[in-house]
Amino acid sequence: MNKINGYTEDEAKSLVQYICDGKNAGKTLSGMFESYAKKTGRAKGSVRNYYYALLRSGGDKRVESLLNGTGLKAEKILQFSEDETDIMLKAILTQKSRGVSVRKAVLNLSGGDDKLMLRYQNKYRNILAKQPERIERLMRECGLAEGGEDGARKKIEDEINVLYDKLASGLKEENKRLTAVIKKLTDENSLLKLQIKNYCE
């Protein structure tokens, strides 16, 4: 069997057996990907991607033989509708505007479901690369600044500057008031000193 994502045939057999045993023990795929990654020194995402690539390697007799009798099969991927895609993108963009990374945003949206997280991430990246105007439109619809991330950052900076100006203006006014009070007290003190001097003479 040709390598898929760098796995040999023996490694493929090992993974298939590991997943079968884990499923029989009631373990989740996500947990098995993570534990198998630790066991083999591979990245969890690499294990997950390889597993699904293997299940979808139709036409290869050695792969079919490897999977025969395991009950392992790739579930049919349901495509996102246009509305679902927009809702998902808006959720990611909103979280990004708050400083959350795309990876963390899709993790939050997927509820920890690795397969769903990967679908969200791939869909976002695909649209970002092929339909940037759609991303800009959705940002406007969400009330986020135009111009992508730079625009969002500028909006935040502008808000901070306005707040700073208000604080600075308030401090200037307070400084003027205190300066006037100090001048008044200084004048009163000088007058009092003069009165005491005149009284003593």
Protein Blocks (a to p, Z undefined) as FASTA:
>chain_A
ZZeehiafklmmmmmmmmmmmmmnopafklmmmmmmmmnopafklmmmmmmmmmmmghia
klmmmmgonlpacdddddddfklmmmmmmmmmmmmmnopafklmmmmmnnopaklmmmmm
mmmmmmmmmmmmlmmmmmmmnopaehijmlmmmmmmmmmmmmmmmmmmmmmmmmmmmmmm
mmmmmmmmmmmmmmmmmmmZZ
